[in-house]
Amino acid sequence: MGDRGGLQMSVAPGETDGAAARGVELLSQPVQQSTLPWRIRQDPYIALSLVSLAPVALCVGERYWHAICRAIVRAMPLGRVGLRRRSQTAAGLRLAFAGALDEDALDAVCTELDGHRLELRLQILRDLLLRSWRPDIRVEGTAHLEAALAAGRGAILWVGRFAFAETVAKIGLHRAGRPAVHLSRTIHGFSHSAIGRRWLNPIKQRMENRYLAERVVLNDTAPGTAMRRLHKVLLGNGVV
C-alpha cells in the first residue's frame, strides 16, 4: 500500500485477492466527469460478464481463476469499447516505461490487465455469494499505522493502483482491526454511465462496504462536505 509510512499488503502465492482513501487531493477542486456515449456501451457487457462469471465465482477454486480469466480475454473479441480501453492502457504503459516495451510485450501486459479486471469481478462476486470466503491476506507494517494513531491525529492511507487494490486493501485493513473511512467518487464501481451508476456500481460498493467503517462520497458540486467529514474523522483519530 504505497511506500509512505511503510504499510504494505501482500497476498500469499497462488491467491489472487485484490480501502483506504484514494485521491484525497480531489477535495480541493470539483471533479470533472465526462459520461461519454462509449461508456454507456460498456454496461451490457459488464452486466453479462457478472452474470456469466457468477457460477465460476461460486463453484470454481481460486487457483483456477487466473487461467480462466486469461483464456476468456484471449478468446473474446475486443470490440470497439475494448479496443479503446486497450489503446489507452498501451499508451499509459509506453509513457511509464519510456518506450522500453515492444508491441508484443505491451499486448501481453494488456491481456494480463484485462484478465485481472475479470478476476477482480470474481473476487467481488465470490464475497457476495459466499460469505464464508476468506482469502489469504497478510498486512505488513501495521506498526507505522499504530504509531500514527498513537499521536492522536488519525491517519491517511493512499492505496497503490494494483490490480486487486479495491478488494484486498479493504479486507486487509478490516481484518487488522482498522477498517477505514473511504473517500469515494460518485462514479466509483464498474461503470461511469448514469445507468451503470444506478444499477451496476452498487453491486461492487455493497461488497466493499462490508469492510469499511464508512464511505464518504465526494460530491462534485460540493466537495467541502466530504472534506469536513474526513476532517472530523481525523480529529476523532480515525483512519481515512
C-alpha positions in Angstrom: 0.0 0.0 0.0 2.3 2.7 -1.3 5.7 3.3 0.4 4.8 6.2 2.6 4.7 5.1 6.2 5.7 1.5 5.2 2.3 -0.1 5.4 2.0 -2.9 2.8 -0.4 -5.6 2.0 0.6 -8.9 0.3 -1.2 -11.9 -1.0 0.0 -15.4 -0.4 1.4 -17.2 -3.5 -1.4 -18.8 -5.5 -4.0 -16.4 -4.2 -5.5 -13.6 -6.3 -7.3 -11.3 -3.9 -7.2 -7.6 -4.6 -9.8 0.7 1.2 -8.5 3.4 2.3 -8.9 6.8 0.7 -7.6 7.3 -2.8 -7.4 10.8 -4.1 -7.9 13.0 -1.0 -6.4 15.8 -3.0 -9.6 15.8 -5.1 -11.3 17.6 -2.2 -9.7 20.9 -3.3 -11.5 21.0 -6.6 -14.7 19.7 -8.2 -14.2 16.5 -10.3 -14.9 17.0 -14.0 -16.9 13.9 -15.1 -17.4 13.1 -18.7 -20.1 10.5 -19.3 -19.2 9.7 -22.8 -21.5 7.7 -25.1 -18.9 4.9 -25.5 -19.1 4.3 -21.7 -22.8 3.5 -22.0 -22.0 0.7 -24.4 -19.9 -1.0 -21.7 -22.9 -1.5 -19.5 -24.5 -4.6 -21.3 -21.0 -6.2 -21.4 -20.4 -5.6 -17.7 -23.8 -6.9 -16.8 -23.4 -10.0 -19.0 -19.9 -10.7 -17.5 -21.2 -10.5 -14.0 -24.0 -13.0 -14.7 -21.7 -15.4 -16.6 -18.9 -15.2 -14.0 -21.2 -15.8 -11.0 -21.2 -19.7 -11.4 -17.4 -19.6 -11.7 -17.1 -17.4 -8.6 -19.3 -19.7 -6.6 -18.1 -23.1 -7.8 -14.6 -22.9 -9.1 -11.5 -22.8 -6.9 -9.5 -19.6 -6.8 -6.3 -21.4 -8.1 -8.0 -21.7 -11.5 -9.3 -18.1 -11.8 -6.3 -16.6 -13.4 -6.1 -19.2 -16.1 -9.8 -19.0 -16.8 -9.9 -15.2 -17.0 -6.8 -15.1 -19.2 -8.4 -17.7 -21.5 -11.6 -15.7 -21.7 -9.7 -12.5 -22.6 -7.8 -14.3 -25.4 -10.8 -15.9 -26.8 -13.2 -12.9 -26.7 -13.1 -10.3 -29.4 -12.4 -6.9 -28.0 -15.0 -4.8 -29.8 -14.8 -1.0 -30.1 -15.0 -0.4 -26.4 -12.3 -3.0 -25.6 -10.0 -1.6 -28.3 -10.4 1.9 -27.0 -9.6 0.8 -23.5 -6.6 -1.3 -24.6 -5.2 1.6 -26.7 -5.5 3.9 -23.6 -3.7 1.2 -21.4 -1.0 0.7 -24.0 -0.4 4.5 -24.3 0.0 4.7 -20.5 2.4 1.8 -20.5 4.5 3.4 -23.3 4.7 6.5 -21.2 5.5 4.7 -18.0 8.2 2.5 -19.5 9.6 5.2 -21.7 9.3 3.0 -24.8 11.2 0.1 -23.3 8.4 -2.3 -24.1 7.9 -3.6 -27.6 4.5 -4.2 -29.1 4.4 -7.9 -28.2 5.2 -7.1 -24.5 2.6 -4.3 -24.5 0.0 -6.7 -25.8 0.9 -9.3 -23.2 0.6 -6.8 -20.3 -2.7 -5.5 -21.6 -4.0 -9.0 -21.9 -3.0 -9.7 -18.3 -4.6 -6.5 -17.1 -7.9 -7.4 -18.9 -7.7 -10.8 -17.2 -7.2 -9.2 -13.8 -10.2 -7.0 -14.4 -12.3 -10.1 -14.8 -10.7 -11.7 -11.8 -11.5 -8.8 -9.6 -15.1 -9.3 -10.6 -14.8 -12.9 -9.5 -13.5 -11.8 -6.1 -16.4 -9.4 -5.7 -19.0 -12.0 -6.7 -17.4 -14.7 -4.5 -17.6 -12.4 -1.5 -21.2 -11.5 -2.1 -22.3 -15.1 -2.9 -20.2 -17.0 -0.4 -20.0 -15.1 2.9 -17.6 -17.8 4.3 -14.9 -16.8 1.8 -11.7 -15.8 3.5 -8.9 -15.1 1.0 -5.4 -15.4 2.4 -4.2 -11.8 3.0 -1.3 -10.5 5.1 -0.9 -7.0 6.3 2.6 -5.8 6.9 3.8 -2.6 8.5 0.9 -2.1 10.9 3.3 -0.6 13.4 3.5 2.5 11.3 -0.3 2.8 11.3 -0.4 2.3 15.1 2.3 4.8 15.6 0.4 7.4 13.6 -2.8 6.7 15.6 -0.9 6.9 18.9 -0.1 10.5 18.0 -3.9 11.1 18.2 -4.3 12.9 14.9 -5.7 10.0 12.8 -4.1 8.5 9.7 -4.5 9.0 5.9 -3.6 6.0 3.7 -3.1 6.0 -0.1 -3.7 2.8 -1.9 -1.5 1.8 -4.8 -3.3 1.2 -8.1 -2.5 -2.5 -8.3 -5.0 -4.9 -9.9 -6.8 -6.1 -6.8 -6.5 -3.0 -4.6 -10.2 -2.4 -4.4 -10.7 -5.7 -2.6 -7.5 -6.8 -0.8 -6.8 -3.4 0.8 -10.2 -3.1 2.3 -10.4 -6.7 3.5 -6.9 -6.5 4.9 -7.5 -3.3 6.9 -10.7 -4.7 8.2 -9.0 -7.9 9.4 -6.3 -5.8 11.1 -9.0 -4.2 13.1 -8.6 -0.8 11.4 -11.5 -0.5 8.9 -11.1 2.7 7.0 -13.4 5.6 6.2 -13.1 5.5 2.4 -13.3 8.6 0.2 -15.2 7.6 -2.9 -16.3 9.3 -6.1 -19.9 9.2 -7.4 -18.7 7.1 -10.4 -16.9 4.5 -8.3 -17.7 1.0 -9.4 -17.9 -0.8 -12.7 -19.3 1.9 -14.9 -19.3 5.7 -15.3 -22.6 6.0 -17.1 -25.8 7.1 -15.3 -27.4 3.7 -15.9 -24.3 1.9 -14.6 -24.0 4.1 -11.5 -27.6 3.3 -10.7 -27.7 -0.4 -11.3 -24.2 -1.9 -11.6 -22.0 0.1 -9.3 -24.0 -0.7 -6.1 -23.0 -4.3 -6.6 -19.4 -3.5 -6.1 -20.0 -1.0 -3.4 -22.1 -3.4 -1.4 -19.1 -5.8 -1.3 -16.7 -3.1 -0.3 -18.9 -1.6 2.3 -18.7 -4.8 4.4 -15.1 -3.9 5.1 -15.3 -0.2 5.5 -16.1 1.9 8.6 -17.8 4.4 6.3 -18.0 5.5 2.7 -17.7 9.3 2.2 -18.8 10.2 -1.3 -17.2 13.2 -3.0 -19.9 15.4 -4.4 -18.7 17.2 -7.5 -20.7 20.3 -6.8 -20.0 20.5 -3.0 -16.6 18.8 -2.3 -16.4 20.7 1.0 -19.0 18.4 2.6 -16.7 15.4 2.1 -13.7 17.4 3.4 -15.5 18.4 6.6 -16.5 14.8 7.2 -13.0 13.5 6.7 -11.6 16.3 8.9 -14.0 15.2 11.7 -12.9 11.5 11.3 -9.2 12.5 11.6 -10.0 14.7 14.7 -11.5 11.6 16.1 -8.2 9.7 15.5 -9.8 7.6 12.7 -8.3 6.0 9.6 -9.1 7.6 6.2 
